[in-house]
Amino acid sequence: MAVFRESLAIWETGEVRSLVEKLQGKLPKPSLSQARKAEAELRYDEAVAQYREALKWGEYTEAIDRLGICLIKQGNYLEAADILTASSTDSPEVHYYAGYALAKAGHYGRAIRQWDKIKGDSPDLAQQKHTLMSLAVHDLLEKSKNIKEFESAYQDALDLLAVCPIPIVRNCVMHMKFHHLEDLWARGKHAAILDFLHTCEARGDMEEFFPLVMAKMYYQLGEKDITYLLQAIPLWLTVIHNKKYHFPLSSKSIGEGPPEKDNALTQDLEQRFSQLVNLYKTQAEDDLLEELLALWETEQEAILFLAEIAEKDEALKEVICTPGFAERFSLSDRIVERLDALVPSWGENEGFWKVGSLFSMARQSCLLLKNNRIEEALAALPAKSENIFVEYTRQKLFFVKGKEKLKQGEVEAKKYFSQALPLVKKFPKYEEELVTLVHEIDHDSKLLICADQVLQSILRSHRSEALLKITSYIMNYKAQALYDEGVIKAADAERICKKALELFPENEHVKTSLKELQSKYQFEELDRAFYKGNIKRAASVVLEAGNLKVEEAFFDFVESAIDNLDESSLNTKEKAAFLGDAYNQCEKIDPAHPILDTILDELEALDEEEV
């Protein structure tokens, strides 16, 4: 034991180890000739052993490469693939055998990549690649039938497709998806189907049949949960209106083309959706049902209009879908860009703008607007955007917000309508809506002032007969309301009405109001003159007015003053002066009026009192 410990101590110091390394360096390196001979005589086990032994003495490139090739001959493909793919040798033989090992190990995509490193044309190699494709497709399809091996086989197929995007490989991948989905469908594994579809969606390797499969899944789940129905709507409507998505869920063949299209699955979808919606009307929460109905209506409206546009524009035919579908599968920018180019020919059609908005970044705001959630819709819009469809939506929201403020008589209404002015100018519908709203508001002074401010603001840059007419009426009603409330005098009201008549000279209401206001103004002047005791001024008002009612009011006042003369604080002389003045002014107005006799009788009575 003591000797062992002493030896161990010597080893740990590194003396022995260093000595062994020196001696080993002086020994002759093993020759590869025996290994080559064994390989040539097909004694691969012996060749492998000798190549391995040689590698213990150092990194021999030839030994590494030949070991990998011999391992292939033994059938040890995985180790051979690891060795050969790590080789630094850029020789056709090494690349070929590396690819061969990878192919035999089931890594077909990596095998093709390895073979692609071989420079120059080789008919034999091309034939081997073709043969490998056939073998790979067969192998992968068989492997994918085992549910436990499907994911591995599917990933290998995708890898192969990335290297060789040829029909046989492309259809192999499609067939694998069909077979897997069909198996899950048969077993009722809806959640597993959605997981697989979402994984494919995330990878970006979607196929044209996926929308239909997704729609079926969401619809199946939607019969029990309305939230799934919301996700199904964009998919179903797209499948209904775009024939390229009419794939059956079947893996009938793996031919050079896609599966046979079948419209049978889409024939009753709209009816079934209607049934589900009616069912949820009695079961779902109000907000969720509103969201469902808004989504159904907007998505359906958009795809129908898009299909109409596509009839005249070939570039849109390939992307006929709903806004929700476009958003999910990253088609929105492409569609908006195309719609933007069509503005010159479709710009006067508001349906075109509505559809463009739904495919733009304003989509969420449009859905919220559909349910009258205006504040949320405004908040959902991008703060700044040069997109014409987003700006159209913003103006539309401002218009709706302006209507709300106008109904409440709030001063902010003017600001919102000013921001929505381009919309009012472009589409007569909005001018008509505004005119109708103003016609229907109560004749309350606050509401009338607000309406007048809005209309006057719009008239500064946009005039039409309808706007001039309604503004004239509103100004007239405002003048009357403010006068009746004692806020303004008759003269002020008269000035407003005259301006209203300038806007719309045929406004008979204003003409009548002016006559009434003139009469009221004359009565006000008459009252003011009598209040000041200026009977001469009062008579002048009567003469200027030429109004019988004003004249009658004048004589009524004089008669009342005479009746109350005895109770006044005036002395006899002052009373006589008043009566004399009254007689003169009354005579100017009507020399035959009976009140003149009354005044004379009063004067005689005063004379008798003095006597």
PyMOL commands that set and color helices and strands:
alter all, ss='L'
color gray80, all
select helices_A, chain A and resi 2-12+15-26+33-40+44-56+61-74+77-85+92-104+108-115+123-144+150-163+167-186+190-203+210-222+226-241+243-245+264-266+269-281+286-310+314-317+323-328+332-341+343-346+350-359+363-370+374-380+388-408+412-419+421-426+428-440+445-459+465-484+490-503+508-531+535-545+548-563+572-589+595-610
alter helices_A, ss='H'
color red, helices_A
deselect
rebuild
show_as cartoon
